[in-house]
Amino acid sequence: MGRNNRKLAFWLVCTAGVLFFVVYFLFLRKPPFRVGVLVNLSGAGGKAQSYIRDGVIFQIDRMKRLGCEFNLLPVVADYGGSDDKLKSALDKLYSQGVWLVVGPVTSHSSVVALNYVERTRKKIVFVSPYTATTKLSGRKDSFIRTCVDNRVFAKALLRWMEIKGFNRIFVVVDMINPDFTMDIYLQLKKLSLSKKISLKAYMFNSGSRFDPYSISREALGFSSDVVLLLARSRESAFITQALRLLGYEGEIVGTIWNQTPDYIKWSGKFGEGAKILTFIKPSYDNEDYRRVALEFYNKMGYRLNAKAIRAVEATQILCKTLKVLVSSGNEVTYENFLDSVVDRKFSTVMDGLYIDSYGDAKRPVYLLKVELGRFVVERVLLNEH
């Protein structure tokens, strides 16, 4: 081949390569499907909520590596713990074409977010693994949750108290998130009417100064069999310490809110034996969980925890639903997604769950115990589904 022919062949190959990439990026490569991650990173509890962000980003990246047919793109929106910032974050996500959101991360923010999108007629689907308020139960709306609601938690706790022969419970209610804390307290109060169980509540707001010793003295004065901590990890840890230092020997029970490495770290030796009411086991005996846990640790640098694994599971459910839509030949739209995600059983990294026709989760409830600085399953409290 002559020199001129070689040059011509070289330029033809280069031109073909350029044309291939132009066609690929313009026509063949799928545009990104944006998934909102609605978290409160800069407000109180920001560290714990970074676990949520990490869980979603990790699972989306994992789906890409496993050959997911969707070019998923996480769009993180930090709403800073303010209702106004939450609404602004929703406006910004919606303006970017985001209609599918993992979050919000508290009952209060979920109620505010859903009311706002309904009022402004934004078509946004929320998939939240963190919202337990009964205010959003049994509703035909665009709110899907993978967390059981507060009535289920209350029913499970009272069943355990009956088994143990306990009849006095002191409930510490942090009003910083009343849609969760007051709701579970009221559910306990309602369900306990038919049982011989006495309740007393102590209400405070962790957004201002509080005295864990005053709370603990009230609990001791009530001769409590059980002190239920409806508070964040930090405040619950301080109250746990105060209770034990004042000589309380009864049961200390936290909620899923306290199922974090931080509660164990901050409560120290005083947290040993404390219980956690939750729908999340510390680990799962399935191959998917073992792979995810190892990959998560290698990529993120810390062990998969209760906050992060819920985000991983929610992202799995989101991806499975999108896949069902595509495989059945349906367009991926707000309406079709809602139709496909409800009234369906999912197999997940957390064994699985059923999402009913209202978008509410049905799954077992466990009682964990802090033992030698880690969470272990003490018993299954409720498994009606």
Helices and strands as residue ranges (DSSP letters): H 3-23, I 24-28, E 33-39, H 46-65, E 72-78, H 83-95, E 100-102, H 107-119, E 125-128, G 134-136, E 143-145, H 150-164, E 168-174, H 178-191, G 192-194, E 198-204, H 212-221, E 226-230, H 233-245, E 251-255, G 256-258, H 261-267, G 268-271, E 275-278, H 287-300, H 306-327, H 334-341, E 344-346, E 353-355, E 361-362, E 365-371, E 374-382
